[in-house]
Amino acid sequence: MRTLGRAALWVVFGLFFLFPLYAMADFSTRNLIQGGRTGAAWANLFTDEALYQAIITSLLLSLLTVVAMLVVLVPTMIWVRLRTPWARGLVEFLCLLPLTIPALVIVVGLKNVYLWVTYLLGESALTLTFVYVVLVLPFAYRALDAALSAIDLQTLAEAARSLGAGWTTTIVRVVVPNIASGVLSAAFISVAVVLGEYTIASLSGFETLQVQIVLIGKSDGPTSVAASLAVLLFGFVLLLVLSLLSRRRRRT
Amino acid sequence: MLFRRLRDSIPLLPFFAVVAIFLIVPTVTVLIGAVYDEGGFSLARVQALFTETALSALSKSVLLSGSTALLGAIFGALLAWLIVTRPPESLVRRTVLSLCSVLAQFGGVALAFAFLATIGLNGVLTLWVQEYLGANLAGSGWLYGLPGLILVYTYFQIPLMVIVFLPALEGLREQWREAAISLGASTWQYWREVAVPLLTPAFLGSALLLFANAFAAYATAAALVSQGSPIVPLLIRSALTSEVVLGQSGFAYALALEMIVVVAVVMVAYNLLVRRTARWLR
């Protein structure tokens, strides 16, 4: 009786969550004019010039964001643990602050900042990297913090320094390999955040993947649905791989 | 001493610079912009929040966030309980959690299209129901209004509840149940007198987090509702893109301030409740 109730609940939840995903797959492969199936919407991901460009832009953005996030955050987090413990609380507070300040609020106040950014760097969707670094801070901070807490940072750094390594060598060649799992998970989560981001890109007028999906959705539903499903699946695979990787590491 | 401290903090500068320019400056811009008009302090923009348009958007936003937080919290807790009965290393659990994480945090626009494909005008479920039951599921375009938003928001609130509530459920130790049972309690008594009181602060805290999450969410609503501005985030969109709503530029600042205040109040309450849970959760 009990197992039966539990199984029924699984089925209900499964239907509620998986049916819309199934519907996306069905909808995006349906031939609206002649009936039957077609892969036209999925082919559009590569053949539609604007959509393809937006995909490239978003992938580049996620790459840049991951690099910038790691360059800014990893040395900072190591440094506050080793040399400036008084700043640790402040850094944590600032990293988690974007959870309390919605992206929508940031974009409302961003206009003046971006006047300067576009003045200095030119008008490119890639300048979104800066805001996206802030946006991924809470997720990246948690992943890196967990990895750093699991190693004996003090001893590692002292050993490296006493053998004559400078700070750069210590961080890049000694500490980072030891927190590789944290770096990897921070990177994966950041990629997923950037690929799914719509609020800031659309309200600042840049054409990223999500903005293009909404734009296309007004005339060509199936293509938008195909692109949406592709992003969801990509994010899902990314996080699942991450979860399986962390299992393997714990076993060894 | 001070000199050394200063020298030591130089490597922190890039981090503080990025956060200051791209998080603090925009937030302060909003705070100042909301109470600054034509060269001086003024409450005109804040007053605009009490016009009928703004108040109606606020009440609909609260209704949307409140109802989806409640639905999400109840069903999310139920799903979290189902998940916790599976062993932690099982593939089922990992798959479900990864899916929850994607839907809760990174869905945005995609979720709007998921429901358009399901119960939109030509949606899969709509066509099925039409064919077999003869009813029109997409009738009157309810999906593009508040009822539709409630449905789609619930779709990402439940997974979010799973993610934030699961740690508390996992923290319930098996020994407590065994202790209660060995003292003669029934399973029902254990739940009513031990588990539920322990979980209540975590449950309420998570529900508050869900409320804040729905209140600040933009992407899903923006993709679903292209005309009209029933809720606060969409009103901000129209204020930003037209600049002449109610004849006042800078209305967006005031609305953003409203959003900061609501979310901040909810998050403070959330932190208080989390601290209570942290006492026994390890």
HADDOCK unambig.tbl for C-alpha pairs under 7 A between the chains (distance, minus, plus):
assign (segid A and resid 20 and name CA) (segid B and resid 114 and name CA) 5.40 0.50 0.50
assign (segid A and resid 20 and name CA) (segid B and resid 115 and name CA) 6.22 0.50 0.50
assign (segid A and resid 20 and name CA) (segid B and resid 118 and name CA) 5.59 0.50 0.50
assign (segid A and resid 21 and name CA) (segid B and resid 114 and name CA) 6.36 0.50 0.50
assign (segid A and resid 23 and name CA) (segid B and resid 117 and name CA) 5.79 0.50 0.50
assign (segid A and resid 23 and name CA) (segid B and resid 118 and name CA) 5.33 0.50 0.50
assign (segid A and resid 23 and name CA) (segid B and resid 124 and name CA) 5.70 0.50 0.50
assign (segid A and resid 24 and name CA) (segid B and resid 114 and name CA) 5.69 0.50 0.50
assign (segid A and resid 24 and name CA) (segid B and resid 117 and name CA) 5.44 0.50 0.50
assign (segid A and resid 27 and name CA) (segid B and resid 117 and name CA) 5.80 0.50 0.50
assign (segid A and resid 27 and name CA) (segid B and resid 124 and name CA) 6.54 0.50 0.50
assign (segid A and resid 72 and name CA) (segid B and resid 14 and name CA) 6.45 0.50 0.50
assign (segid A and resid 72 and name CA) (segid B and resid 15 and name CA) 5.61 0.50 0.50
assign (segid A and resid 73 and name CA) (segid B and resid 15 and name CA) 6.73 0.50 0.50
assign (segid A and resid 76 and name CA) (segid B and resid 11 and name CA) 6.93 0.50 0.50
assign (segid A and resid 76 and name CA) (segid B and resid 12 and name CA) 5.64 0.50 0.50
assign (segid A and resid 76 and name CA) (segid B and resid 15 and name CA) 6.82 0.50 0.50
assign (segid A and resid 83 and name CA) (segid B and resid 8 and name CA) 6.84 0.50 0.50
assign (segid A and resid 84 and name CA) (segid B and resid 8 and name CA) 6.87 0.50 0.50
assign (segid A and resid 84 and name CA) (segid B and resid 9 and name CA) 6.86 0.50 0.50
assign (segid A and resid 100 and name CA) (segid B and resid 263 and name CA) 6.64 0.50 0.50
assign (segid A and resid 100 and name CA) (segid B and resid 264 and name CA) 6.44 0.50 0.50
assign (segid A and resid 100 and name CA) (segid B and resid 267 and name CA) 6.96 0.50 0.50
assign (segid A and resid 101 and name CA) (segid B and resid 260 and name CA) 6.55 0.50 0.50
assign (segid A and resid 102 and name CA) (segid B and resid 216 and name CA) 5.84 0.50 0.50
assign (segid A and resid 105 and name CA) (segid B and resid 27 and name CA) 6.92 0.50 0.50
assign (segid A and resid 105 and name CA) (segid B and resid 256 and name CA) 5.35 0.50 0.50
assign (segid A and resid 106 and name CA) (segid B and resid 23 and name CA) 6.61 0.50 0.50
assign (segid A and resid 106 and name CA) (segid B and resid 26 and name CA) 5.43 0.50 0.50
assign (segid A and resid 106 and name CA) (segid B and resid 27 and name CA) 6.12 0.50 0.50
assign (segid A and resid 108 and name CA) (segid B and resid 30 and name CA) 6.96 0.50 0.50
assign (segid A and resid 108 and name CA) (segid B and resid 252 and name CA) 6.88 0.50 0.50
assign (segid A and resid 108 and name CA) (segid B and resid 253 and name CA) 6.79 0.50 0.50
assign (segid A and resid 109 and name CA) (segid B and resid 26 and name CA) 4.00 0.50 0.50
assign (segid A and resid 109 and name CA) (segid B and resid 27 and name CA) 6.07 0.50 0.50
assign (segid A and resid 109 and name CA) (segid B and resid 29 and name CA) 5.25 0.50 0.50
assign (segid A and resid 109 and name CA) (segid B and resid 30 and name CA) 5.20 0.50 0.50
assign (segid A and resid 110 and name CA) (segid B and resid 26 and name CA) 5.02 0.50 0.50
assign (segid A and resid 130 and name CA) (segid B and resid 22 and name CA) 6.99 0.50 0.50
assign (segid A and resid 131 and name CA) (segid B and resid 22 and name CA) 5.76 0.50 0.50
assign (segid A and resid 134 and name CA) (segid B and resid 19 and name CA) 6.47 0.50 0.50
assign (segid A and resid 134 and name CA) (segid B and resid 22 and name CA) 6.89 0.50 0.50
assign (segid A and resid 134 and name CA) (segid B and resid 23 and name CA) 6.84 0.50 0.50
assign (segid A and resid 192 and name CA) (segid B and resid 106 and name CA) 6.52 0.50 0.50
assign (segid A and resid 193 and name CA) (segid B and resid 106 and name CA) 5.76 0.50 0.50
assign (segid A and resid 196 and name CA) (segid B and resid 106 and name CA) 5.25 0.50 0.50
assign (segid A and resid 196 and name CA) (segid B and resid 107 and name CA) 6.39 0.50 0.50
assign (segid A and resid 196 and name CA) (segid B and resid 108 and name CA) 6.58 0.50 0.50
assign (segid A and resid 198 and name CA) (segid B and resid 219 and name CA) 5.80 0.50 0.50
assign (segid A and resid 199 and name CA) (segid B and resid 218 and name CA) 6.37 0.50 0.50
assign (segid A and resid 199 and name CA) (segid B and resid 219 and name CA) 5.61 0.50 0.50
assign (segid A and resid 210 and name CA) (segid B and resid 109 and name CA) 6.80 0.50 0.50
assign (segid A and resid 214 and name CA) (segid B and resid 223 and name CA) 6.11 0.50 0.50
assign (segid A and resid 225 and name CA) (segid B and resid 113 and name CA) 5.68 0.50 0.50
assign (segid A and resid 225 and name CA) (segid B and resid 114 and name CA) 6.96 0.50 0.50
assign (segid A and resid 228 and name CA) (segid B and resid 110 and name CA) 4.62 0.50 0.50
assign (segid A and resid 228 and name CA) (segid B and resid 113 and name CA) 6.97 0.50 0.50
assign (segid A and resid 229 and name CA) (segid B and resid 110 and name CA) 6.86 0.50 0.50
assign (segid A and resid 232 and name CA) (segid B and resid 102 and name CA) 6.91 0.50 0.50
assign (segid A and resid 232 and name CA) (segid B and resid 107 and name CA) 6.81 0.50 0.50
assign (segid A and resid 235 and name CA) (segid B and resid 102 and name CA) 6.20 0.50 0.50
assign (segid A and resid 236 and name CA) (segid B and resid 98 and name CA) 6.07 0.50 0.50
assign (segid A and resid 236 and name CA) (segid B and resid 99 and name CA) 5.86 0.50 0.50
assign (segid A and resid 236 and name CA) (segid B and resid 102 and name CA) 5.84 0.50 0.50
assign (segid A and resid 239 and name CA) (segid B and resid 98 and name CA) 5.58 0.50 0.50
assign (segid A and resid 240 and name CA) (segid B and resid 94 and name CA) 6.94 0.50 0.50
assign (segid A and resid 240 and name CA) (segid B and resid 95 and name CA) 6.40 0.50 0.50
assign (segid A and resid 240 and name CA) (segid B and resid 98 and name CA) 5.47 0.50 0.50
assign (segid A and resid 243 and name CA) (segid B and resid 94 and name CA) 6.72 0.50 0.50
